[in-house]
Amino acid sequence: MFVSTPQLSSPAPPAPSDARPSRTAWLVLVVVVLADLMDLIDSSIANLAGPSIHADLGGGQVTVQWVLSAYTATFALGLVTSGRLGDLLGRRRLFLLGMTGFTLASLACGLAPDAVFLIVARALQGLFGSVMIPQGLALVKVVFPPRHLRKALTPVGPLMGLTMVGGPLLAGWLLHLDLFGSQWRSLFLINVPFGLAAALLGHRVMPRHGGEDPDARLDLTGIGLLTAASALLVVPLIQGRELGWPAWTYVMMAAGALLFALFAVSQRRSRHPVVAPTLLRRRSFVVGLLIVAGFYASLSAFVLVVNLLLQQGMHWTPLRTGLTLLPWALGTAVAVLLAGAVLAERLGRATLHLGLALAVVGLLALWWSVAHWDTGITVWNLTPALLLTGFGSGLVFVPLTDFIIGDATPEEVGTGAGLLNAVQQFAGALGVAALGTLFYTHAGRLTPHSTLTAAERVFAITAALNLLTLPLVNLLPRHPQNAHA
């Protein structure tokens, strides 16, 4: 489960500051928020549905990892370029294309006849989602007068928080109901009516112009290098264990690292780089992205392994698993709202120290709970550790975003926010690939004892990842540069 950071566009002609928002402006906001909610739910529900998908479609243990990573990897890669595409092709056009494609891909997921079809559909879903999401805020900025924009966006944070709390419960409830015998398919099919309604309403109310930049250009070489490098890392990490780690998996990972280096070199020489070189010279930006990488890799693996442990290892129902995750989601949502309203501005980087430290304690408490209670573990045994882990994670989201793009210039902020989102998603994909592989390696035939042992190892590693990011926080300024703006 991820908190997405809106990708900002190049500056658009502002509405008159003394004007009042029109009815159309509020309808635009409704469409954009609905798109964000669909993405937030869809990026996480497959965690809960994973064991059901594997039981229904087969395809080996790596099926669950591919269903998750296919979405997050294509979403991450698309985010890098979609903001620039919006400048070139028009934000309204791309938003509607993304919404329509996302809806059709959701339908394809729900009707998937086999695992390969589902994985391809999930990849398309992530790609269309990456086209849709970055255009939304740019369009909202066009239709709302500047002095009313913050007020209009105020309810969005609490709504996202409620979605984070309700997401696992909704997924578990739908799996429990098994509507029309649809099993896990209902989690994807539920997007279809909402997506169609949003696309139709968006076609009527979205502004024709959304701050496009006629001078924008695409760095096709950089995009190609970044895409190839990402694929060369994700594929062997997911498939390697099942195939016995043949030599080609190591060759692919080495080639991926080389292409990432070539991408960095190409950005220095490009006239229209994918990543603004000035951003990479900002310490808070680079350090912040390193923290994001470790934190989100840990977070994605944690959510996956909890679901695999409870459903495939302990044979709990999806509804019971969703209810078990409710304290984690609730702790995350409360901390996000608290950090956004008070702590981030007052405490600055100390909020990150506190959040990461609490997350480490929570993960170690979860490790101890699993080791201590073994097969006799209950929902109540897990609740304190999950609540603490969620609360610690929630404290990280808001201030980390402020540190990373707080001192970016108007010309840099779109690229910076897009890269932040991309690192979040790609780190999540790598976390699922690497630590999911570790889990299955030690889980063996998925007996209760073997999955408990495998989960203990993953929880210890995720705690270590968060612990390793703590010293990096000291390299950030005490307060984000925009805190006093």
Summary of the structure (lengths in Angstrom):
residues: 485
radius of gyration: 21.4
end to end distance: 30.5
largest distance: 65.4
contacts: 1839
relative contact order: 0.14
helix: 81%
strand: 0%
